[in-house]
Amino acid sequence: MLHPGARIAVVAPAGPFHPERLASGMATLQHWGYVPVPMANLQATHRYLAGTTEQRHADLRHALTAPDLDAVWFARGGYGTFAALQNLPWDLVQARPVLGFSDATALLIALQQRGLPAIHAPVLQGLADPVQWTTPGAVLIDSQSRDALRLALQSGSWPSLPGRQVAGPAADLSQGRHRGPVTGGNLAVLASLCGTPEQLDAHGKIVVLEELNEPPYRLDRLLSQLRLSGALDGCVGICFGDLQDCEPKDGAFSALDVAGEVLEPLGIPILAGLPVGHGSRNFAFPLGKTAELTATGLRWC
């Protein structure tokens, strides 16, 4: 929950953002009563990144440790956040919410596994005014996702995430047997953490996964890497959000068919259809908060 007037650091530790869309997203924060605070190197660019390694990491360190900031919000995703984790002064990082998704998953997982607040949420340029931005390719969150996010930030009330069971044992999901803290994020980023000090530990947790533009054979590889690395050992259940542009072209099978087959050895319920991911439906949710798998989705406890 963020109080009125909260100062929110705006960071870009991954890919370069769209300047006008980010400005519109920051105006949305101001309309909600918050104060966006651009970090010193926010406008920098370097090849396919939003600044050099030193610039991006310096901004992230300041955003996470400065005493006069209340939250941190990613301008966009892309690639590059993972490299910053090894250079963060973890003993100085403040317990303030960090918001983002996609490439931000690397930082969100590192924060959660250290007991620090992390919120899987739309990136800031995704909050641009939908009336102003109608250009194809400018993916903005829909009004339902936007309203739910604003309410959650102002009141701490998080909406349930609707879904349906697609694989796993036909367990009675109404009996509260599948409950635990929620973790997860972008599948490719989580797979890239395998074998590193920041590898996902899903023991006793519910894992939410989403992905963009990965064909079925690559979904197979990414999910297999997570499973075989032990990252999913002891997992209570897995929930898929959007698998955007991941379906086979011939329609002979689905991306979820592949996911269910790869994850079948885990013997746990697998849900799908959660409003989370790279499309216009992208409901925010807090990592580490306890939830329960039900026949109709994910319900907060």
LINMO-V250168 format. One record per pair of residues at least 24 apart in sequence whose C-alpha atoms are under 7 Angstrom apart, sorted by the first residue. I is the first residue (numbers start at 0). J is the second residue. D is the distance in Angstrom with one decimal. If there is no record, write none. Layout:
i->I j->J d->D
i->I j->J d->D
This chain:
i->0 j->151 d->6.9
i->0 j->152 d->4.7
i->0 j->153 d->5.5
i->0 j->154 d->5.9
i->0 j->155 d->4.9
i->1 j->152 d->5.5
i->1 j->153 d->5.8
i->2 j->153 d->6.8
i->3 j->32 d->5.3
i->3 j->33 d->5.9
i->4 j->32 d->5.7
i->4 j->33 d->4.7
i->4 j->34 d->5.9
i->5 j->33 d->5.2
i->5 j->34 d->6.0
i->5 j->69 d->5.8
i->6 j->33 d->6.3
i->6 j->34 d->4.7
i->6 j->35 d->5.9
i->6 j->36 d->6.4
i->6 j->68 d->5.2
i->6 j->69 d->5.3
i->6 j->70 d->6.7
i->7 j->34 d->6.0
i->7 j->35 d->4.8
i->7 j->36 d->5.6
i->7 j->68 d->6.2
i->7 j->69 d->5.8
i->7 j->70 d->4.7
i->7 j->71 d->5.4
i->7 j->72 d->6.7
i->8 j->35 d->6.1
i->8 j->36 d->4.7
i->8 j->37 d->5.9
i->8 j->38 d->6.5
i->8 j->62 d->5.7
i->8 j->68 d->6.6
i->8 j->70 d->6.2
i->8 j->71 d->4.6
i->8 j->72 d->6.1
i->9 j->35 d->6.5
i->9 j->36 d->5.8
i->9 j->37 d->4.8
i->9 j->38 d->6.0
i->9 j->71 d->6.1
i->9 j->72 d->5.2
i->9 j->73 d->6.0
i->9 j->74 d->6.2
i->10 j->37 d->6.9
i->10 j->38 d->6.1
i->10 j->41 d->6.3
i->10 j->58 d->6.6
i->10 j->59 d->6.4
i->10 j->72 d->6.3
i->10 j->73 d->5.2
i->10 j->74 d->5.8
i->11 j->41 d->6.2
i->11 j->49 d->6.0
i->11 j->55 d->6.7
i->11 j->73 d->5.8
i->11 j->74 d->5.3
i->11 j->75 d->6.5
i->12 j->49 d->6.5
i->12 j->55 d->4.9
i->12 j->56 d->6.7
i->12 j->59 d->6.8
i->12 j->79 d->6.2
i->12 j->80 d->5.3
i->13 j->48 d->5.8
i->13 j->49 d->6.0
i->13 j->76 d->5.8
i->13 j->77 d->5.5
i->13 j->78 d->4.8
i->13 j->79 d->4.2
i->13 j->80 d->5.2
i->14 j->47 d->6.2
i->14 j->48 d->4.4
i->14 j->49 d->5.0
i->14 j->75 d->6.8
i->14 j->76 d->6.0
i->14 j->77 d->4.6
i->14 j->78 d->5.6
i->14 j->79 d->6.8
i->15 j->44 d->6.5
i->15 j->48 d->5.5
i->15 j->49 d->4.3
i->16 j->74 d->6.6
i->16 j->75 d->5.9
i->20 j->124 d->5.2
i->20 j->127 d->5.4
i->21 j->74 d->6.6
i->21 j->123 d->6.3
i->21 j->124 d->4.2
i->21 j->127 d->6.7
i->23 j->127 d->4.6
i->23 j->128 d->6.0
i->24 j->123 d->5.4
i->24 j->124 d->5.0
i->24 j->125 d->6.7
i->24 j->126 d->4.5
i->24 j->127 d->4.1
i->24 j->128 d->6.9
i->25 j->123 d->6.9
i->27 j->126 d->6.6
i->27 j->127 d->6.9
i->56 j->83 d->5.7
i->60 j->87 d->6.2
i->63 j->92 d->5.3
i->63 j->93 d->6.0
i->64 j->91 d->5.9
i->64 j->92 d->4.9
i->64 j->93 d->5.5
i->69 j->95 d->5.9
i->70 j->95 d->5.2
i->70 j->96 d->4.9
i->70 j->97 d->5.9
i->71 j->96 d->6.3
i->71 j->97 d->4.6
i->71 j->98 d->6.2
i->72 j->97 d->5.8
i->72 j->98 d->4.7
i->72 j->99 d->6.1
i->72 j->123 d->6.6
i->73 j->98 d->6.3
i->73 j->99 d->5.2
i->73 j->122 d->5.4
i->73 j->123 d->6.1
i->74 j->122 d->5.5
i->74 j->123 d->4.8
i->74 j->124 d->5.8
i->75 j->122 d->5.0
i->75 j->123 d->6.5
i->75 j->124 d->6.4
i->76 j->100 d->6.8
i->76 j->101 d->5.5
i->76 j->102 d->4.8
i->76 j->103 d->6.2
i->77 j->102 d->5.7
i->78 j->102 d->5.7
i->80 j->105 d->6.5
i->80 j->106 d->6.9
i->81 j->105 d->5.5
i->81 j->106 d->7.0
i->100 j->184 d->6.8
i->101 j->184 d->6.8
i->101 j->185 d->5.2
i->102 j->188 d->6.4
i->104 j->184 d->5.5
i->104 j->185 d->6.1
i->104 j->188 d->6.5
i->105 j->188 d->6.4
i->109 j->197 d->6.0
i->111 j->286 d->6.5
i->111 j->287 d->6.3
i->117 j->285 d->6.1
i->117 j->286 d->5.6
i->118 j->283 d->6.8
i->118 j->284 d->5.8
i->118 j->285 d->4.4
i->118 j->286 d->5.8
i->119 j->283 d->5.5
i->119 j->284 d->5.4
i->119 j->285 d->6.1
i->119 j->286 d->6.9
i->120 j->282 d->6.8
i->120 j->283 d->4.3
i->120 j->284 d->6.6
i->121 j->281 d->6.4
i->121 j->283 d->6.9
i->138 j->278 d->6.6
i->138 j->279 d->6.2
i->139 j->279 d->5.6
i->140 j->279 d->4.2
i->140 j->280 d->5.8
i->140 j->281 d->6.3
i->141 j->279 d->5.2
i->141 j->280 d->5.9
i->144 j->280 d->6.1
i->144 j->281 d->5.8
i->144 j->282 d->5.0
i->148 j->282 d->6.9
i->148 j->283 d->6.0
i->157 j->284 d->6.7
i->159 j->297 d->5.8
i->159 j->298 d->4.9
i->159 j->299 d->6.3
i->160 j->273 d->5.7
i->160 j->274 d->6.5
i->160 j->296 d->5.7
i->160 j->297 d->5.0
i->160 j->298 d->6.6
i->161 j->273 d->5.5
i->161 j->295 d->5.7
i->161 j->296 d->4.2
i->161 j->297 d->6.2
i->162 j->270 d->6.2
i->162 j->271 d->5.4
i->162 j->272 d->4.8
i->162 j->273 d->4.9
i->162 j->295 d->5.3
i->162 j->296 d->4.0
i->163 j->270 d->5.2
i->163 j->271 d->5.5
i->163 j->272 d->6.5
i->163 j->294 d->6.2
i->163 j->295 d->5.5
i->163 j->296 d->5.8
i->164 j->268 d->6.9
i->164 j->269 d->5.7
i->164 j->270 d->4.1
i->164 j->271 d->6.3
i->164 j->294 d->6.7
i->165 j->269 d->5.9
i->165 j->270 d->5.5
i->165 j->271 d->6.4
i->166 j->259 d->5.6
i->166 j->268 d->6.1
i->166 j->269 d->5.0
i->167 j->263 d->6.3
i->167 j->266 d->5.8
i->167 j->267 d->5.2
i->167 j->268 d->4.4
i->167 j->269 d->5.6
i->168 j->266 d->6.5
i->168 j->267 d->6.3
i->168 j->268 d->6.0
i->172 j->292 d->6.2
i->172 j->293 d->4.7
i->172 j->294 d->5.5
i->173 j->293 d->5.5
i->173 j->294 d->6.6
i->175 j->291 d->6.4
i->177 j->235 d->5.8
i->177 j->236 d->6.9
i->177 j->291 d->5.8
i->177 j->292 d->5.6
i->178 j->235 d->6.8
i->178 j->289 d->7.0
i->178 j->290 d->5.7
i->178 j->291 d->4.3
i->178 j->292 d->6.3
i->179 j->203 d->5.9
i->179 j->204 d->4.8
i->179 j->205 d->5.9
i->179 j->235 d->7.0
i->179 j->289 d->5.0
i->179 j->290 d->5.7
i->179 j->291 d->6.6
i->180 j->204 d->5.0
i->180 j->205 d->6.1
i->180 j->287 d->4.8
i->180 j->288 d->5.0
i->180 j->289 d->4.0
i->180 j->290 d->6.1
i->181 j->205 d->4.8
i->181 j->206 d->5.9
i->181 j->286 d->5.4
i->181 j->287 d->5.2
i->181 j->288 d->5.8
i->181 j->289 d->6.1
i->181 j->290 d->6.5
i->182 j->206 d->5.0
i->182 j->207 d->6.2
i->182 j->286 d->5.1
i->182 j->287 d->6.2
i->183 j->207 d->4.8
i->183 j->208 d->5.8
i->184 j->208 d->5.1
i->184 j->209 d->6.2
i->185 j->209 d->5.1
i->185 j->210 d->5.7
i->186 j->210 d->5.8
i->186 j->221 d->6.9
i->187 j->221 d->6.3
i->190 j->221 d->5.8
i->190 j->224 d->6.2
i->190 j->225 d->5.6
i->193 j->225 d->6.9
i->193 j->228 d->6.5
i->198 j->230 d->6.7
i->199 j->230 d->5.3
i->200 j->230 d->5.3
i->200 j->231 d->6.8
i->201 j->230 d->6.1
i->201 j->231 d->5.1
i->201 j->232 d->6.4
i->201 j->233 d->6.5
i->201 j->234 d->5.2
i->202 j->231 d->6.8
i->202 j->232 d->5.8
i->202 j->233 d->4.2
i->202 j->234 d->4.9
i->203 j->233 d->5.6
i->203 j->234 d->5.3
i->203 j->235 d->5.6
i->204 j->234 d->5.3
i->204 j->235 d->5.4
i->205 j->234 d->6.2
i->205 j->235 d->5.3
i->205 j->236 d->5.0
i->205 j->237 d->5.8
i->206 j->236 d->6.4
i->206 j->237 d->4.8
i->206 j->238 d->6.1
i->207 j->237 d->5.9
i->207 j->238 d->4.7
i->207 j->239 d->5.7
i->208 j->238 d->6.2
i->208 j->239 d->4.9
i->208 j->240 d->6.0
i->209 j->239 d->5.9
i->209 j->240 d->5.0
i->209 j->241 d->5.3
i->209 j->242 d->5.7
i->209 j->275 d->6.9
i->209 j->276 d->5.4
i->210 j->241 d->6.5
i->210 j->242 d->4.9
i->210 j->243 d->6.2
i->210 j->276 d->6.8
i->211 j->242 d->5.8
i->211 j->243 d->4.6
i->211 j->244 d->6.0
i->211 j->245 d->6.6
i->211 j->277 d->6.5
i->212 j->243 d->6.1
i->212 j->244 d->4.8
i->212 j->245 d->5.2
i->213 j->245 d->5.0
i->214 j->245 d->4.8
i->214 j->246 d->6.4
i->214 j->247 d->6.5
i->215 j->245 d->6.3
i->215 j->246 d->6.6
i->215 j->247 d->6.4
i->215 j->254 d->5.7
i->215 j->257 d->6.7
i->219 j->257 d->6.4
i->219 j->258 d->6.8
i->219 j->261 d->6.5
i->222 j->261 d->6.8
i->223 j->261 d->6.3
i->235 j->267 d->6.5
i->236 j->267 d->5.4
i->236 j->268 d->5.2
i->236 j->269 d->6.0
i->237 j->268 d->6.6
i->237 j->269 d->4.9
i->237 j->270 d->6.3
i->238 j->269 d->5.8
i->238 j->270 d->4.5
i->238 j->271 d->5.5
i->239 j->270 d->6.1
i->239 j->271 d->4.4
i->239 j->272 d->6.3
i->239 j->273 d->6.2
i->240 j->271 d->6.0
i->240 j->272 d->5.3
i->240 j->273 d->4.3
i->240 j->274 d->5.8
i->240 j->275 d->4.7
i->240 j->276 d->5.9
i->241 j->272 d->6.7
i->241 j->274 d->7.0
i->241 j->275 d->6.0
i->241 j->276 d->5.0
i->241 j->277 d->6.9
i->243 j->277 d->6.7
